[in-house]
Amino acid sequence: MRRRIGVLSLVLAVLAAASASLVARFDPVPGSVVDTPFSLLAARGLSVLAVVLAGYGLYRLVSEFLVARTADRRREGDVRNVVRLLFGAATLVGALGVLTEQWVGLLFSLGIVGFAVTFALQQPLFSLIGWLYILVKRPYSVGDRVTIEGSRGDVVEVDFLVTTLWEAGGDLVSTNQPSGRIITLPNSVVLSSHVHNHSWEEFPYVWNELAIQVAYETDLEFVRETMAGVADDYLGDEMAARIATYRRRLAETAVELEVGDRPSVNVQQRESWVELRVRYLTHPRRGTRVRNELYERILAELNEHPDRVSFPVGRNR
């Protein structure tokens, strides 16, 4: 569909250019506007229309051509934005040049106007610079789950001036599930704020923990082994494959870090109970589902051994 619109725009541009050429050959029509013959004004108007239609048609065709050859869907929006910016600027300059017929003066005037706009529109300019930073450094891209200035969600669009998120979590829901709200952030925030990317392209996984509280009378070693075993049966092989990727990525840096390839359990002492936390790797969008399934499996296994496991019932928790 977009390709057809592009071709149609080019056809209309050719027709407009041909019409401008024909109108320019006519003798001036009696009457003038600002001492300019009406036929000349009509010819320039048709020429400007031809430039605009040609620029729009070429933008459609070139963007579709490049997007079709982009293997990564996350970069499709970047390709469209860059092509849109280039063709938009070229079309604007071409239309003004045809209208004024003063190319050198036009470029000089655009330079002066751009210098003035720099001071008048600082915030939009910073957002445009932020977009260029996002395009080059890739702190996040479309499809990533991020947290920026307390706003958490999935990136659905990165435009010239703003980034749009589908909110996950927030004050409407108690988990990291979508809330249904849209968050719009100026791109300038990446220049002055922390950006937490929970699913970056090279390693789209995060560490999660699940806590189980038991009484001091519990056989802690048994509970610890049970939790680790259940988590390993559920996530172990998949987690080991992901950790292999993580270790290769880590080896490319100067950071020295020991990373286990299986779920592990840590013990923390509380005032009235003992808390055991199983640590595992998962995709951020599946975190709640994995935690729920893992909790049900661990609890079912522990309830099979009431003689070895006691829960802190009736105590302040």
C-alpha positions, -999 to +999 in steps of 0.1 A: +000+000+000+027+025+009+046+016-023+015+024-044+011+057-026+047+065-034+043+057-071+011+077-073+029+107-057+056+105-082+031+104-111+013+134-097+046+152-093+054+146-130+020+159-140+024+190-118+058+197-132+045+193-168+016+216-159+040+242-145+060+241-177+029+247-198+015+275-176+049+293-177+047+295-215+013+313-215+012+351-219+007+369-187-029+371-177-042+406-172-040+416-136-011+408-112-004+401-076+024+421-061+035+431-096+040+394-105+021+379-135-006+354-125+008+328-149+042+330-132+026+326-097+006+296-110+038+280-125+057+284-093+029+270-072+027+239-094+065+236-093+064+237-055+036+211-055+057+189-078+087+191-055+066+182-024+049+153-042+082+140-055+098+143-021+069+124-005+069+098-031+106+092-030+104+090+008+078+063+006+096+042-019+131+046-004+119+039+032+100+008+021+130-004+001+153+000+031+129-014+057+123-045+035+161-052+037+164-045+075+167-079+092+161-064+127+126-052+133+138-030+161+157-008+136+128-003+112+116+028+131+151+042+130+154+037+093+120+054+087+129+083+109+163+090+093+148+088+058+119+110+068+143+136+082+166+136+051+138+138+026+118+163+047+148+187+048+156+182+011+119+188+002+117+219+023+149+234+008+138+224-027+103+239-023+117+272-010+144+273-037+118+269-064+095+295-048+122+322-044+147+312-071+174+325-048+193+294-038+224+311-023+203+336-004+180+308+007+208+287+022+222+318+040+188+327+053+182+291+066+215+294+084+205+325+102+170+311+110+186+279+123+209+300+145+179+319+159+158+287+164+186+272+184+180+298+211+142+299+208+136+262+208+162+248+231+141+219+246+130+205+212+165+208+200+178+188+230+152+162+223+164+160+187+200+156+200+187+129+223+171+111+193+205+112+176+221+098+207+196+070+209+202+063+173+239+060+176+245+047+211+214+025+213+206+028+251+173+013+241+153+005+210+118-004+199+107-036+218+129-031+249+115-029+284+130+001+301+127+023+332+134+060+326+129+086+354+105+063+373+085+054+341+086+017+333+073+001+301+079-013+266+093+010+239+068+011+211+081+042+192+111+064+191+103+096+172+124+127+166+113+144+198+096+118+220+098+081+231+065+063+236+061+035+262+034+010+269+034+012+307+042-020+327+035-018+364+028+016+378+001+026+403-027+007+386-013-029+389+009-046+415+030-066+391+051-058+360+021-065+337+009-039+312-014-013+328-030-001+295-015+034+297+008+052+273+038+071+286+054+098+264+089+110+273+110+137+256+141+122+241+162+148+260+158+127+292+185+102+280+210+131+282+204+138+319+187+107+335+195+070+342+181+046+317+175+010+329+172-014+300+157-047+312+158-065+278+187-050+259+193-065+225+224-086+232+211-102+264+174-097+270+172-114+304+173-102+341+178-119+375+148-124+396+144-137+432+116-156+449+114-154+487+100-182+510+097-176+548+100-205+572+102-209+609+134-213+628+124-250+636+126-258+599+153-281+584+170-252+565+193-274+545+164-295+533+144-265+523+174-250+506+181-281+485+144-285+477+141-249+464+172-252+444+161-286+429+126-274+420+140-243+403+167-263+385+141-287+371+119-259+359+146-234+347+180-251+349+187-261+313+172-230+298+191-208+323+224-225+316+221-218+278+214-181+286+243-179+310+267-192+284+257-162+262+261-139+292+296-152+300+307-146+264+294-111+265+311-105+299+344-118+286+345-089+261+347-065+290+372-058+318+347-069+344+356-101+364+325-117+378+316-152+389+282-162+374+265-195+383+247-212+355+221-228+378+195-214+402+209-207+437+194-201+471+205-175+496+195-175+533+186-143+553+179-142+590+149-121+601+135-113+635+108-139+636+115-162+607+142-173+582+139-161+546+153-182+517+156-166+483+160-186+451+178-166+424+172-174+387+174-158+353+143-150+332+129-128+305+115-096+321+081-100+303+077-135+317+089-126+352+055-127+369+044-159+352+076-177+360+075-165+397+040-177+401+047-212+387+079-215+406+062-205+439+034-231+434+059-259+426+081-251+456+052-247+480+037-280+469+070-298+474+075-283+509+040-292+520+048-329+513+072-328+543+054-312+572+078-330+596+108-311+582+092-277+572+074-253+595+060-220+584+059-189+608+021-190+613+008-166+639+040-145+641+044-109+630+056-110+594 
